[in-house]
Amino acid sequence: MMNGWWNKKKSKTRKSRKGKGSYTKVDLLFDILFWIPEIIIFPIRVLFWSLRGVFRWVIDVT
């Protein structure tokens, strides 16, 4: 009796573990939380490096 219950429980947990490879809403939320700083910082970084390059070019030309 106990052995049958254990095998049934084990097969259910194995099935649930096999289906866990899908992309969930929690994964989406974490991806968004990780990408927000990058989306905000990237344009600032590009502007900084562009202005730095222009200033160095102007100083080298003069």
Beta strands, then each sheet from edge to edge (+ up, - down):
end
